[in-house]
Amino acid sequence: MPGEPDGELDGRSGRPEARGEAGQAAAQPSESALFTLPNVITLARLCIVPVVVWLVIQHRLDIAFLLFVGAGVSDAVDGWLARVRNARSFLGSILDPMADKALLVSVYVTLAIIGVLPDWLAILVVFRDVLIVGGLMVLALMGARPAIRPLFVSKLNTAMQIALAAAALFLRGYGFDGGWLMPALIGCVAGTTIASGAAYVRDASRSLPA
């Protein structure tokens, strides 16, 4: 059974599981593998970021929307593959959030450049990320090691950011009038961005050495 230590009894047969060196290696997570299938999918998602940026600048938001949705699907697929194939890796743990954040921030900045989203909102989204990353770097230089834990408000903020980016690309790309939807999503993104940034600052301040 997955997760059982070597040498323990197999509860179904009552006999020790026979595992050679190859079996033991296959049972271990792929911590040192650079090009697992999930990592390849993540790298492909990272590589479409400049394509999406170019499409938005060219006002081809319809195609950019399809790539944005495809990136979201690939994110779910590579996460699922990493779990079922036991293919988690250190590289993947870095590349996955990097690809997601690069795509999301790039979409916000380029949509602001062409006037689809307010420029102040793009600045707010970017500033929050810079504040968090910069704060972690400062704390590390000071010798503090804050526990990075996912906050509910941060998860909500990410969901709102994705919803707004997708809605903006879809509505403008296919010529629909969103009515109240866009102002409502912009307000939700602004509020949750400020709240999540404040929450991380609060947690970071508690990690400061006395």
Sequence and secondary structure as in RCSB ss.txt:
>XXXX:A:sequence
MPGEPDGELDGRSGRPEARGEAGQAAAQPSESALFTLPNVITLARLCIVPVVVWLVIQHRLDIAFLLFVGAGVSD
AVDGWLARVRNARSFLGSILDPMADKALLVSVYVTLAIIGVLPDWLAILVVFRDVLIVGGLMVLALMGARPAIRP
LFVSKLNTAMQIALAAAALFLRGYGFDGGWLMPALIGCVAGTTIASGAAYVRDASRSLPA
>XXXX:A:secstr
 TT  TT B TTTSSB    HHHHHHHS  SS SS HHHHHHHHHHHTHHHHHHHHHTT HHHHHHHHHHHHHHH
HHHHHHHHHTT   HHHHHHHHHHHHHHHHHHHHHHHHTTSS HHHHHHHHHHHHHHHHHHHHHHHTT       
 HHHHHHHHHHHHHHHHHHHHHHTT   TTHHHHHHHHHHHHHHHHHHHHHHHHHHTS  
